[in-house]
Amino acid sequence: MTRKKLKILMFIAINTIFISLNAQNAVIEVKMHVTKSSDIQNSQLLAIKEKVHVDQLKMAMDSNYSIIGDTLKVHLSFFDVKAFGPLELNTPFSLNEETYVTQWKQHYSVGNHILFLFMNEGDGYEFKKLEISDPLKQKHLFPEVMNFIREHLPSGNEEVVDDGTRFLANAIMPVWTSDRKNTATNLVHENRYKNNHINFFHGNFKYGFFDLIPADSNTVENMKLINSIYTDENDEDHWFFSDLYIYSNSNNIDGYDPSKVKDWPISIEESDTIYIIYDKFIYNLLTYIENSDKHDSNQKVSDWSWEYVNRLNRRITNLSEMSDRNSNDKLILKFDESSTQNEGSEIPILSPVFNNTWCNVFASDMTRQILFPGFFSSNNSNISNSNYAPWGPHNYASKIHDVLNTGEGFSPVGFGEAWNYTNAGYIVYLTAYNWRYYAGLAGKYDYSGHIATCYPTQNYENGSYLNANIIQAGGTTNITQLNQVWTNINNVQARIYLEYILKL
């Protein structure tokens, strides 16, 4: 028999034993190929075969909607380079692992096949390669997934099959399912993720803010004037001075704590004559009220007709019902905690967090409540108690972007292929920086920070991502198309989350 014939016959599995498990749909077969006849009873090799997670693979295949075919074959190939059947060869096979894999893939070009290749080159069997057939690669176990799995395979022959088949089963099991899509669709309708609403991003529902209430001259007789200051980007101070309009005392700001006014970098100093408040929002508000020259003796300032201009500015929309201010008109600064609300209630318009959107909270909540229920929880020993989502606790979109950019559990994917992964059931996040968070980088990031999640899109054609679906909270809290959220994706990154494969 020639050496060429030996090479060919070797891939037809001289000695094969297999076990299979089939129930409702999928059939899982574990096939053991050896080139040395006596290895068919090798206890060490049989122990390796027993490490295949047949039940998990079966469950994953039954749940998968993207893999064509209902049979999955796991091949454990033990190639002894100096044996062929019962024969001991004087000259070892010159076949290397790359050539073996190439010929294996040619032989198993049809169907769903997984290969664990072990080679004995004189010192016992050593794991060499994890490979899959082209149909599996094209339909579900895409390159980034397989690269991630290979990078995290352990050493040791039994361990590599144990963890390897578990990783593969976790990857084959889709995360996006019909039930999860329906539940996520319902989540976008919850008020707490929309503009101007309260959620528990910060761990409480208290959005206290500084209000101004009318008072007569007798009331303010022993009060102090309020001055405000903010420092601009050039470290220049800007002051608001009022000598007859804004008053307060310690009772009116009792209970104030910076942690109760979120996203508001504010501090208060007291002197013998004035309260000094450090904050640009308050500076803008007081300046606007003073310059309007209007007053309403019956309403507190938060009940005036305000509209949102931007994060730091508000504008009165109806001055006609207000009186002209005179020297006897006074306003008292008061810290208002009475607006403490239940989750989903609206935030008062004079709170600087008014008009905040909650893309970060939505992405976190959807991930840990719907996509990976119970995975990011305190009773999961594999996950740190401080982790609420793949990037940790709720955080700003820009900081989430940083974690996705550096985290080992995330891999970059192109926009054209992001929805191929998504439609196969994987989770792909889209993030961009917030320019204020990176203000020190000379305008490099002067665009909105945001996070969204790729959503399964029917009839998606590779490369047509601008019309592909995303699910998000933000200016639009809904399932919408990518081009409705980002008109320019140059500053956006797409990253697939894969760490769950190792921990489920």
C-alpha positions in Angstrom: 0.0 0.0 0.0 1.5 3.3 -1.0 2.0 6.3 1.3 -0.6 8.3 -0.9 -3.2 5.7 -0.3 -2.5 5.7 3.4 -3.2 9.4 3.6 -6.5 9.1 1.8 -7.7 6.1 3.9 -6.8 7.8 7.1 -9.6 10.4 6.6 -12.2 7.7 6.1 -11.9 6.8 9.8 -10.2 3.4 10.1 -11.7 2.8 13.5 -14.7 4.8 14.6 -17.0 4.6 17.6 -19.8 7.1 18.2 -22.5 7.9 20.6 -25.6 9.9 19.6 -28.4 11.6 21.4 -31.6 12.6 19.6 -34.9 13.7 20.8 -37.3 16.3 19.4 -35.2 17.6 16.5 -31.4 17.6 16.6 -29.2 14.6 16.6 -25.7 14.9 18.2 -23.1 12.3 17.2 -19.7 12.0 18.9 -17.3 10.2 16.6 -13.9 9.0 17.7 -11.3 8.5 14.8 -8.0 6.8 15.4 -5.1 5.9 13.2 -3.8 3.3 15.7 -6.1 0.3 16.1 -5.3 -0.3 19.8 -6.3 3.3 20.6 -9.9 2.4 20.1 -9.8 0.9 23.7 -7.4 3.5 25.1 -8.9 4.6 28.4 -7.3 8.0 28.3 -8.9 8.7 24.9 -12.2 7.3 26.0 -12.1 9.6 29.0 -11.7 12.5 26.6 -14.7 11.4 24.6 -16.8 11.4 27.8 -16.1 15.1 28.3 -18.2 16.1 25.3 -21.3 18.0 26.5 -23.8 16.1 24.4 -26.9 17.4 26.3 -25.8 21.0 26.0 -25.1 20.7 22.3 -28.5 19.0 21.8 -30.3 21.8 23.7 -28.4 24.4 21.7 -29.1 22.8 18.3 -32.8 22.5 19.2 -32.9 26.2 20.0 -30.9 27.4 17.0 -32.9 28.9 14.1 -29.9 29.8 11.8 -28.1 26.4 11.4 -29.4 24.4 8.5 -29.6 20.6 9.2 -30.6 18.8 12.3 -27.5 16.7 12.9 -24.3 17.9 14.6 -21.2 15.6 14.6 -18.4 16.1 17.0 -15.2 14.5 15.7 -12.4 13.5 18.1 -9.5 12.7 15.8 -6.4 11.0 17.4 -3.7 11.0 14.8 -0.6 8.9 15.6 2.0 9.9 13.1 3.7 6.4 13.4 0.7 4.1 13.2 -1.8 3.0 10.6 -4.3 0.5 11.9 -2.3 -2.4 13.5 0.8 -1.3 11.7 3.8 0.5 13.2 5.4 2.7 10.6 9.2 3.0 10.2 8.8 6.5 8.9 6.3 8.9 10.5 3.6 10.5 8.4 4.8 13.8 7.1 1.2 15.2 7.4 1.0 18.3 9.6 -2.0 19.6 11.4 -2.8 22.3 8.8 -2.9 19.7 6.0 -5.0 17.4 8.2 -7.5 20.1 8.8 -7.6 21.0 5.1 -8.3 17.4 4.0 -10.8 17.0 6.9 -12.8 20.0 5.8 -12.8 18.8 2.2 -14.1 15.4 3.3 -16.7 17.0 5.6 -17.7 19.8 3.3 -21.4 19.1 3.8 -23.3 19.2 7.1 -22.5 20.4 10.6 -19.2 19.1 11.9 -16.8 20.0 14.7 -13.2 18.7 14.9 -10.9 18.4 17.9 -7.6 17.2 16.5 -5.0 15.5 18.7 -1.7 14.3 17.4 0.9 11.9 18.9 4.3 12.8 17.5 6.2 10.6 19.9 5.4 12.0 23.4 1.7 11.2 23.6 -1.4 12.9 22.3 -1.5 16.7 22.3 -4.4 18.9 21.3 -3.6 20.8 18.1 -6.7 22.3 16.5 -10.3 23.1 16.9 -12.0 23.4 13.6 -15.6 23.5 12.1 -17.1 22.6 8.8 -17.8 25.4 6.3 -21.6 25.2 6.7 -21.3 25.9 10.4 -18.9 28.7 9.8 -21.2 30.3 7.2 -24.4 30.0 9.1 -23.6 30.6 12.8 -20.1 30.0 14.2 -18.7 33.1 12.5 -15.0 34.0 12.5 -15.1 36.3 15.5 -16.9 33.7 17.6 -14.5 30.9 16.7 -11.4 33.2 17.2 -12.8 34.1 20.7 -13.4 30.5 21.6 -10.0 29.3 20.4 -8.3 32.1 22.4 -9.9 30.9 25.6 -9.5 27.1 25.3 -7.7 25.6 28.3 -4.6 23.4 28.1 -5.0 19.7 28.7 -6.7 17.2 26.4 -9.8 16.4 28.6 -10.1 20.1 29.6 -10.1 21.3 26.0 -13.0 19.0 25.1 -14.9 19.7 28.3 -14.7 23.5 28.0 -14.5 23.6 24.2 -17.8 21.8 23.7 -19.5 23.8 26.4 -18.3 27.1 24.8 -19.5 25.9 21.4 -22.9 24.9 22.9 -23.2 28.4 24.5 -22.3 30.0 21.2 -24.8 27.9 19.2 -27.6 28.8 21.6 -29.1 32.0 20.3 -29.4 34.9 22.7 -31.9 36.8 20.6 -35.0 34.5 20.6 -38.6 35.3 19.6 -39.6 35.6 23.3 -36.7 38.0 24.0 -37.5 40.1 21.0 -41.1 40.5 22.2 -40.1 41.4 25.7 -37.5 43.9 24.5 -40.1 45.5 22.3 -42.3 46.0 25.3 -39.4 47.5 27.3 -39.0 50.4 25.0 -42.5 51.7 25.9 -41.6 52.1 29.6 -41.5 55.8 30.5 -38.5 55.7 32.7 -36.2 55.4 29.6 -37.7 58.4 27.9 -36.7 62.1 28.0 -37.5 63.9 31.2 -38.4 60.8 33.2 -37.0 59.3 36.4 -35.4 55.9 36.6 -33.0 54.3 39.0 -29.8 55.0 37.2 -28.5 56.7 40.3 -30.0 54.3 42.8 -32.8 56.6 44.0 -35.8 58.5 42.7 -34.9 61.9 44.2 -34.3 64.6 41.7 -34.3 67.6 44.1 -33.6 71.0 42.6 -33.2 74.6 43.6 -36.5 76.6 43.2 -37.3 80.2 43.9 -40.5 81.2 45.8 -42.0 84.7 46.1 -41.9 86.5 49.4 -42.6 90.0 50.8 -40.0 92.3 52.2 -40.8 91.4 55.8 -40.0 87.7 55.1 -36.6 88.4 53.7 -35.6 91.1 56.2 -33.0 88.8 57.9 -32.1 86.8 54.9 -28.9 86.8 52.9 -28.3 87.7 49.3 -27.5 84.9 46.8 -24.6 85.3 44.5 -23.6 82.7 41.9 -20.4 81.9 40.1 -19.2 79.5 37.5 -15.8 79.0 36.0 -15.6 78.6 32.2 -13.3 76.4 30.1 -10.6 79.0 30.3 -10.7 79.1 34.1 -12.3 82.6 34.0 -14.9 83.3 36.8 -18.3 84.7 35.9 -20.4 86.2 38.7 -24.1 86.9 39.1 -24.7 89.6 41.7 -28.1 90.5 42.9 -28.5 93.4 45.4 -32.3 93.3 45.8 -33.9 90.3 44.3 -32.7 86.8 45.4 -32.6 85.9 49.1 -32.3 82.9 51.3 -31.4 81.5 54.7 -30.1 78.2 56.0 -33.6 76.8 56.5 -34.4 77.2 52.8 -31.5 75.0 51.8 -31.7 72.6 54.7 -31.3 69.0 53.5 -29.4 70.0 50.4 -26.9 67.4 49.5 -24.9 67.4 46.1 -25.8 63.7 45.7 -29.5 64.6 45.5 -29.0 66.8 42.5 -27.6 64.4 39.9 -25.3 65.6 37.1 -25.1 69.0 38.8 -21.6 70.0 39.9 -22.7 72.4 42.6 -21.3 73.6 45.9 -22.4 76.2 48.4 -20.3 78.6 50.5 -21.6 80.8 53.2 -20.2 84.1 54.4 -21.5 86.8 56.7 -23.4 88.5 54.0 -24.1 86.1 51.1 -24.5 82.5 50.0 -22.2 81.7 47.0 -23.4 78.9 44.8 -20.9 77.5 42.3 -22.8 76.2 39.2 -23.3 77.4 35.6 -26.9 76.3 35.5 -27.9 78.4 38.5 -25.9 81.3 37.2 -27.8 81.1 33.9 -31.1 80.7 35.6 -30.7 83.7 38.0 -29.2 85.8 35.2 -32.2 85.1 33.0 -34.8 85.8 35.7 -33.0 89.1 36.6 -32.8 90.2 33.0 -36.4 89.4 32.2 -37.5 92.1 34.7 -40.7 90.1 35.3 -42.3 88.8 38.5 -45.2 86.6 39.6 -46.1 87.1 43.2 -48.4 84.0 43.3 -46.3 81.3 41.8 -42.9 79.7 42.5 -40.5 80.0 39.6 -40.7 76.4 38.6 -44.5 77.0 37.8 -43.7 79.8 35.4 -44.1 79.0 31.7 -40.6 77.5 31.0 -39.3 75.7 27.9 -36.1 73.7 27.5 -33.4 75.4 25.5 -30.4 73.2 26.3 -28.8 71.4 29.3 -27.8 74.7 31.0 -30.5 77.1 29.8 -34.3 77.5 30.1 -36.5 80.3 28.7 -39.9 81.7 29.8 -42.4 81.3 27.0 -45.2 83.6 28.3 -44.2 86.9 29.9 -47.6 88.6 29.3 -49.3 87.2 32.4 -46.4 88.3 34.6 -46.1 91.8 36.2 -43.1 94.1 35.8 -40.7 93.6 38.6 -40.1 96.3 41.2 -37.7 96.7 44.1 -40.2 95.2 46.5 -40.4 91.9 44.6 -38.3 89.2 46.2 -37.5 85.6 45.5 -36.3 83.1 48.1 -33.9 80.3 47.0 -35.2 77.0 48.3 -34.0 73.5 47.8 -37.1 71.5 46.7 -37.2 67.8 47.6 -41.0 67.7 47.4 -40.7 66.5 43.8 -39.5 63.1 44.9 -41.3 60.7 42.5 -41.9 57.1 41.6 -40.0 55.6 38.8 -41.3 56.8 35.5 -42.5 60.2 36.7 -41.4 63.3 35.0 -38.4 65.4 36.2 -39.1 69.0 37.0 -38.1 71.3 34.1 -35.8 73.4 36.3 -33.8 70.3 37.2 -30.6 70.2 35.1 -31.2 66.5 34.4 -34.4 67.5 32.6 -34.3 66.2 29.0 -31.7 63.6 29.9 -32.1 60.4 27.8 -31.4 57.0 29.2 -29.8 55.0 26.4 -27.2 53.7 29.0 -29.9 52.5 31.4 -32.0 50.9 28.7 -29.0 49.0 27.3 -28.0 47.8 30.8 -31.5 46.8 31.8 -32.3 45.0 28.6 -29.0 43.1 28.7 -29.4 41.9 32.3 -33.2 41.5 32.5 -34.0 40.2 29.1 -31.0 39.0 27.1 -29.1 37.4 29.9 -31.6 37.0 32.7 -30.0 36.0 36.0 -26.5 36.1 34.5 -25.5 39.5 35.8 -26.8 39.1 39.4 -25.4 38.9 42.8 -26.1 35.2 43.1 -24.1 34.3 40.0 -20.7 33.2 41.3 -19.1 33.8 37.9 -20.0 37.5 37.9 -18.8 40.2 40.3 -21.6 41.5 42.4 -20.8 45.0 41.1 -21.6 44.0 37.5 -25.1 44.8 36.3 -24.3 44.3 32.6 -21.2 43.4 30.5 -19.6 46.8 31.2 -20.4 46.8 34.9 -22.9 49.1 36.7 -25.0 51.6 34.9 -22.7 54.3 33.5 -22.5 57.1 31.0 -22.5 56.0 27.4 -19.0 57.4 26.8 -17.6 55.3 29.7 -19.4 52.2 28.4 -17.8 53.0 25.0 -14.4 52.8 26.7 -15.1 49.5 28.3 -16.3 48.0 25.1 -13.2 49.4 23.4 -10.8 47.7 25.8 -12.8 44.8 27.4 -11.6 41.3 26.6 -15.2 40.1 26.3 -15.9 42.3 23.3 -14.7 41.9 19.7 -14.9 44.5 16.9 -17.1 43.7 13.9 -17.8 45.6 10.8 -21.1 47.3 10.3 -21.8 45.2 7.2 -21.5 42.0 9.2 -22.9 43.2 12.5 -26.5 42.2 11.6 -25.3 38.8 10.3 -24.2 38.1 13.9 -27.4 39.7 15.3 -29.7 37.7 13.0 -27.9 34.5 14.1 -28.7 35.4 17.7 -25.6 37.2 19.0 -25.6 40.6 20.8 -23.8 43.5 19.1 -23.6 46.9 20.7 -23.1 50.3 18.9 -21.5 53.1 20.9 -20.1 56.6 20.5 -18.3 59.1 22.7 -19.9 62.1 24.5 -17.9 65.2 23.6 -18.3 66.7 27.1 -16.8 63.6 28.7 -13.7 64.1 26.4 -13.7 67.9 26.4 -10.0 68.0 26.9 -9.3 66.5 23.5 -9.7 69.8 21.6 -13.1 69.0 20.1 -12.1 65.6 18.7 -15.3 64.1 20.2 -17.8 66.9 19.8 -20.7 64.6 19.0 -23.3 62.9 21.2 -22.5 59.9 23.3 -24.9 57.1 22.8 -25.3 53.3 23.1 -27.8 51.2 21.1 -28.1 47.5 20.4 -28.4 45.8 17.0 -31.8 44.2 16.6 -32.6 41.3 14.4 -33.6 42.5 10.9 -35.5 40.4 8.4 -34.2 40.0 4.9 -30.9 41.7 5.8 -28.4 41.8 3.0 -24.8 42.0 4.0 -23.7 45.6 3.8 -27.1 47.2 3.9 -26.7 48.2 7.5 -28.0 51.8 7.2 -31.5 50.4 7.0 -30.9 47.7 9.6 -32.7 47.8 12.9 -31.5 48.9 16.3 -33.2 49.0 19.7 -32.5 51.9 22.0 -33.7 54.6 24.4 -32.8 58.2 23.7 -34.3 60.9 21.5 -36.3 58.1 20.0 -37.0 55.2 22.4 -38.0 52.5 20.0 -36.9 50.0 17.4 -35.7 52.1 14.6 -33.2 52.0 11.7 -29.6 52.9 12.1 -29.7 55.9 9.8 -32.5 57.4 11.8 -30.2 57.6 14.8 -26.7 58.2 13.3 -26.4 60.1 10.1 -22.6 59.6 10.3 -21.2 56.4 11.6 -17.5 57.4 11.4 -17.5 57.9 15.2 -19.5 54.8 16.1 -18.0 51.4 16.9 -19.8 48.0 16.6 -18.7 45.3 19.1 -20.0 41.8 19.7 -20.3 40.6 23.3 -18.9 37.1 23.6 -17.8 36.7 27.2 -21.0 35.0 28.2 -19.9 32.0 26.1 -17.2 31.2 28.7 -19.4 31.6 31.8 -22.9 30.2 31.1 
